[in-house]
Amino acid sequence: MVDKDLAAAVKAAKGGKLHHFALVGKTELSLARSKVSAGVLKEMRDSAGGGTAVIGTCIGSGEVLLFTTSKASSSMAAILKKCIKDKAGLTMICEVSKAADEEAEPEPAESAEVDDDKAEEAKTAAQKKRIVAAFTDLLRAKADKVKTSREGVMLARDLKVALDGGKLDEADKLLADLKTTLA
């Protein structure tokens, strides 16, 4: 049976609204605009038959949901994707990033401005992750062309510098130029 509340929360997060999440075991997922309460965590543990709770924040960027938590693991993205499909009836691309403890478990916001700042940071992180993934895929697919093309080498180097410097718009443009050069 589809959990309509979870489906609505996933859609809102996908739309760019910062949400808090809790994952217990591999089966229980909760998404909410405010921090997941201790009572809800207890219910989730009871329903899952125990287990450790992983909590953090979630925000969407395009077709990707970016989950940020201090307890990130290599299999967490697949677990989250399966939970969303099983519980909410939605198919999403999930990415997980590791954050410092204070970022993963934020206190309730003092104002809407704080939420907006965190949402913007999460969108920026998701954009950077998207560019890095596309850059990595391009390098894997066209490694020989990059090595033999002076322009390709220079664009790849400039793209890396732009990413490291946080200049994501410039990195996006350089990635497009690199794709054109290597085509």
MILUM-60817 format. One record per residue: residue in three letters; x, y, z of N, C-alpha, C in turn. Coordinates in steps of 0.05 Angstrom, whole numbers, padded with zeros to 5 digits, always signed. Example, Ala and Ser with C-alpha at 12.3 -4.5 7.8 and 13.67 -1.06 7.14 Angstrom:
BEGIN
ALA+00264-00114+00156+00246-00090+00156+00264-00066+00156 SER+00257-00045+00142+00273-00021+00143+00258+00001+00157 
END
This chain:
BEGIN
MET+00017-00024+00000+00000+00000+00000+00018+00025+00000 VAL+00010+00044-00016+00026+00069-00019+00020+00088+00005 ASP+00042+00098+00017+00040+00117+00038+00038+00145+00025 LYS+00014+00156+00024+00009+00181+00010+00024+00205+00023 ASP+00027+00205+00049+00042+00226+00062+00072+00226+00054 LEU+00083+00202+00053+00111+00199+00044+00114+00207+00015 ALA+00095+00199-00002+00095+00206-00030+00094+00236-00033 ALA+00077+00250-00018+00075+00279-00020+00101+00292-00010 ALA+00113+00282+00011+00138+00293+00021+00160+00289+00001 VAL+00162+00266-00012+00182+00261-00032+00179+00281-00055 LYS+00154+00285-00064+00149+00303-00086+00157+00332-00078 ALA+00151+00340-00053+00158+00367-00044+00188+00370-00043 ALA+00202+00350-00033+00231+00351-00031+00243+00352-00059 LYS+00232+00336-00077+00241+00336-00105+00238+00364-00117 GLY+00218+00379-00109+00213+00406-00118+00231+00427-00107 GLY+00249+00419-00089+00269+00437-00079+00264+00446-00050 LYS+00245+00434-00036+00240+00442-00009+00256+00423+00010 LEU+00271+00435+00028+00288+00420+00046+00270+00404+00065 HIS+00276+00378+00068+00262+00360+00086+00283+00346+00104 HIS+00274+00337+00127+00290+00321+00144+00281+00292+00140 PHE+00299+00273+00142+00292+00245+00138+00303+00228+00161 ALA+00290+00206+00164+00299+00185+00182+00296+00158+00168 LEU+00317+00142+00170+00316+00115+00158+00324+00095+00179 VAL+00306+00076+00184+00312+00055+00204+00313+00028+00189 GLY+00335+00014+00193+00338-00011+00179+00339-00006+00150 LYS+00327-00024+00135+00326-00021+00106+00297-00017+00096 THR+00278-00013+00115+00250-00013+00107+00234+00011+00116 GLU+00243+00025+00136+00227+00047+00147+00239+00074+00140 LEU+00224+00091+00126+00233+00117+00118+00212+00138+00125 SER+00221+00160+00136+00204+00183+00142+00216+00208+00131 LEU+00200+00225+00118+00209+00251+00108+00189+00272+00119 ALA+00200+00294+00130+00183+00315+00141+00197+00342+00139 ARG+00182+00363+00138+00193+00390+00136+00208+00397+00162 SER+00199+00387+00185+00213+00392+00210+00228+00366+00218 LYS+00246+00369+00237+00262+00347+00246+00244+00324+00255 VAL+00252+00300+00248+00236+00276+00255+00237+00272+00286 SER+00214+00270+00298+00213+00270+00328+00221+00243+00339 ALA+00228+00243+00364+00236+00218+00378+00213+00198+00378 GLY+00189+00207+00381+00166+00189+00380+00163+00174+00354 VAL+00167+00189+00332+00165+00177+00305+00188+00157+00302 LEU+00212+00164+00312+00235+00145+00310+00229+00120+00325 LYS+00217+00122+00349+00210+00098+00364+00191+00081+00349 GLU+00170+00093+00337+00151+00077+00322+00164+00064+00298 MET+00182+00078+00285+00197+00066+00262+00214+00042+00271 ARG+00228+00045+00294+00244+00023+00304+00227-00001+00311 ASP+00204+00004+00324+00185-00018+00330+00176-00032+00305 SER+00168-00016+00285+00158-00028+00260+00180-00043+00245 ALA+00205-00034+00247+00227-00047+00233+00238-00070+00249 GLY+00229-00073+00274+00240-00094+00291+00267-00087+00303 GLY+00271-00061+00306+00297-00051+00317+00315-00040+00296 GLY+00338-00032+00303+00357-00022+00284+00365+00007+00290 THR+00386+00015+00277+00397+00042+00281+00383+00061+00263 ALA+00378+00085+00273+00365+00106+00257+00387+00123+00244 VAL+00384+00128+00218+00401+00147+00204+00384+00171+00198 ILE+00393+00195+00207+00378+00219+00203+00394+00239+00188 GLY+00380+00258+00175+00394+00279+00160+00374+00296+00145 THR+00384+00308+00124+00366+00325+00107+00365+00315+00079 CYS+00344+00324+00065+00339+00315+00038+00329+00338+00022 ILE+00338+00341-00003+00328+00362-00021+00332+00352-00049 GLY+00314+00360-00067+00315+00352-00095+00328+00372-00112 SER+00340+00362-00134+00351+00379-00154+00346+00365-00181 GLY+00327+00374-00196+00320+00361-00221+00307+00334-00214 GLU+00318+00313-00225+00307+00286-00220+00321+00271-00197 VAL+00339+00285-00183+00355+00273-00162+00347+00282-00135 LEU+00345+00264-00116+00341+00271-00088+00368+00267-00074 LEU+00378+00289-00062+00404+00288-00048+00399+00285-00018 PHE+00408+00263-00006+00405+00259+00022+00433+00265+00035 THR+00433+00282+00055+00457+00289+00069+00456+00279+00098 THR+00476+00264+00106+00476+00252+00133+00505+00247+00141 SER+00509+00246+00167+00536+00240+00177+00542+00210+00176 LYS+00521+00194+00172+00525+00164+00172+00521+00153+00144 ALA+00532+00167+00124+00529+00157+00096+00544+00131+00092 SER+00532+00114+00076+00546+00089+00069+00543+00085+00039 SER+00559+00067+00028+00558+00062-00001+00532+00050-00010 SER+00518+00036+00007+00493+00023-00001+00468+00039+00005 MET+00471+00062+00019+00448+00077+00028+00431+00087+00006 ALA+00443+00096-00016+00427+00107-00039+00408+00086-00050 ALA+00418+00061-00052+00401+00039-00062+00379+00033-00043 ILE+00385+00034-00017+00365+00028+00004+00343+00050+00003 LEU+00351+00075+00001+00332+00097+00000+00314+00095-00025 LYS+00327+00089-00047+00312+00086-00073+00291+00064-00070 LYS+00298+00041-00058+00280+00019-00055+00257+00026-00035 CYS+00264+00040-00013+00243+00048+00006+00223+00067-00007 ILE+00233+00086-00023+00215+00105-00036+00197+00090-00056 LYS+00208+00072-00070+00192+00056-00089+00172+00039-00075 ASP+00180+00025-00054+00162+00007-00040+00141+00022-00024 LYS+00149+00043-00010+00131+00057+00009+00114+00079-00005 ALA+00127+00094-00023+00113+00117-00035+00104+00111-00064 GLY+00113+00089-00075+00105+00082-00102+00118+00100-00123 LEU+00140+00113-00117+00154+00131-00135+00182+00120-00142 THR+00191+00126-00166+00218+00118-00174+00235+00144-00174 MET+00255+00144-00158+00272+00168-00156+00302+00160-00158 ILE+00318+00179-00167+00347+00176-00166+00356+00187-00140 CYS+00369+00171-00123+00377+00180-00097+00408+00181-00096 GLU+00417+00202-00084+00446+00205-00079+00450+00212-00050 VAL+00471+00202-00038+00477+00206-00010+00504+00220-00008 SER+00505+00241+00009+00531+00254+00014+00535+00255+00044 LYS+00560+00253+00051+00568+00254+00079+00571+00283+00088 ALA+00561+00288+00112+00562+00315+00123+00573+00314+00151 ALA+00581+00337+00162+00589+00338+00190+00564+00333+00207 ASP+00568+00324+00232+00546+00318+00249+00527+00341+00253 GLU+00537+00365+00255+00519+00388+00260+00502+00394+00235 GLU+00512+00387+00211+00495+00392+00187+00474+00370+00184 ALA+00481+00345+00192+00463+00323+00188+00439+00324+00207 GLU+00443+00335+00231+00422+00336+00251+00418+00365+00260 PRO+00408+00381+00242+00404+00409+00249+00382+00414+00269 GLU+00386+00434+00285+00365+00442+00303+00343+00456+00288 PRO+00318+00457+00298+00297+00471+00284+00306+00499+00277 ALA+00299+00508+00253+00307+00534+00243+00295+00557+00259 GLU+00312+00577+00263+00303+00601+00277+00284+00617+00259 SER+00290+00616+00233+00274+00631+00214+00273+00617+00187 ALA+00256+00626+00170+00254+00614+00143+00279+00620+00127 GLU+00293+00641+00134+00318+00648+00120+00339+00626+00124 VAL+00341+00614+00147+00360+00593+00152+00353+00569+00134 ASP+00327+00562+00132+00319+00540+00115+00327+00546+00086 ASP+00323+00571+00077+00329+00578+00050+00359+00575+00045 ASP+00376+00583+00064+00405+00580+00061+00412+00551+00059 LYS+00401+00534+00076+00407+00505+00075+00397+00493+00049 ALA+00374+00501+00039+00363+00491+00014+00382+00499-00009 GLU+00391+00523-00009+00410+00533-00030+00436+00517-00029 GLU+00446+00512-00005+00471+00496-00002+00467+00468-00013 ALA+00444+00456-00007+00438+00429-00016+00435+00428-00047 LYS+00423+00449-00058+00420+00450-00087+00448+00453-00100 THR+00465+00470-00088+00492+00473-00099+00507+00447-00097 ALA+00505+00433-00075+00519+00407-00072+00509+00387-00093 ALA+00482+00387-00098+00471+00368-00117+00481+00376-00145 GLN+00482+00402-00152+00491+00411-00178+00520+00402-00182 LYS+00537+00406-00161+00565+00399-00163+00568+00369-00167 LYS+00552+00354-00153+00554+00325-00155+00545+00316-00183 ARG+00525+00329-00195+00516+00323-00222+00538+00328-00242 ILE+00551+00351-00239+00573+00359-00258+00596+00340-00255 VAL+00604+00333-00231+00626+00314-00226+00620+00287-00239 ALA+00595+00277-00235+00587+00252-00247+00588+00252-00277 ALA+00578+00274-00289+00579+00276-00318+00608+00278-00329 PHE+00624+00293-00314+00653+00296-00322+00667+00269-00320 THR+00662+00254-00298+00674+00228-00295+00666+00209-00317 ASP+00640+00208-00323+00630+00191-00344+00642+00198-00371 LEU+00644+00224-00376+00656+00233-00401+00685+00224-00403 LEU+00700+00228-00381+00728+00220-00381+00732+00190-00385 ARG+00714+00174-00373+00715+00145-00377+00710+00137-00406 ALA+00690+00150-00418+00682+00143-00445+00701+00153-00466 LYS+00713+00176-00461+00730+00189-00482+00758+00194-00472 ALA+00769+00176-00455+00796+00180-00444+00817+00183-00465 ASP+00816+00167-00486+00836+00168-00507+00835+00194-00522 LYS+00811+00204-00527+00808+00230-00541+00818+00253-00524 VAL+00813+00252-00498+00822+00273-00481+00853+00274-00481 LYS+00865+00251-00479+00895+00250-00477+00908+00260-00503 THR+00895+00255-00526+00907+00263-00551+00899+00291-00561 SER+00881+00303-00547+00871+00330-00555+00882+00351-00535 ARG+00898+00369-00545+00909+00390-00527+00886+00407-00516 GLU+00867+00413-00533+00844+00429-00524+00828+00414-00503 GLY+00825+00387-00507+00810+00371-00488+00824+00370-00461 VAL+00851+00368-00461+00866+00368-00436+00862+00395-00421 MET+00864+00417-00436+00861+00443-00424+00833+00447-00413 LEU+00813+00439-00428+00785+00442-00418+00781+00425-00393 ALA+00791+00400-00393+00788+00383-00370+00801+00395-00346 ARG+00825+00406-00349+00840+00419-00327+00824+00443-00317 ASP+00815+00460-00335+00799+00484-00327+00773+00476-00313 LEU+00761+00455-00323+00736+00445-00310+00742+00437-00281 LYS+00764+00422-00277+00771+00413-00250+00776+00437-00232 VAL+00790+00458-00242+00796+00482-00227+00770+00496-00220 ALA+00751+00498-00239+00726+00512-00234+00710+00497-00212 LEU+00710+00470-00214+00696+00454-00193+00708+00458-00166 ASP+00735+00457-00165+00748+00460-00139+00744+00488-00128 GLY+00741+00508-00145+00736+00535-00136+00707+00542-00131 GLY+00689+00523-00136+00661+00527-00130+00647+00544-00152 LYS+00659+00546-00175+00647+00562-00197+00631+00543-00215 LEU+00607+00536-00206+00592+00515-00218+00580+00523-00245 ASP+00573+00548-00249+00563+00557-00275+00585+00555-00296 GLU+00609+00564-00288+00632+00562-00306+00638+00533-00312 ALA+00637+00516-00292+00642+00487-00295+00622+00474-00314 ASP+00596+00482-00312+00576+00472-00330+00582+00480-00359 LYS+00591+00505-00364+00597+00514-00390+00622+00499-00401 LEU+00642+00495-00384+00666+00481-00393+00660+00452-00399 LEU+00642+00440-00384+00634+00412-00389+00620+00410-00417 ALA+00603+00429-00423+00590+00429-00449+00611+00433-00471 ASP+00630+00451-00467+00651+00455-00487+00668+00430-00490 LEU+00674+00416-00468+00689+00391-00470+00675+00370-00485 LYS+00648+00368-00480+00632+00348-00495+00633+00354-00525 THR+00630+00379-00532+00631+00387-00560+00658+00381-00572 THR+00679+00387-00558+00706+00383-00568+00712+00353-00573 LEU+00701+00336-00555+00707+00307-00556+00687+00292-00574 ALA+00667+00306-00584+00646+00292-00600+00657+00284-00627 
END
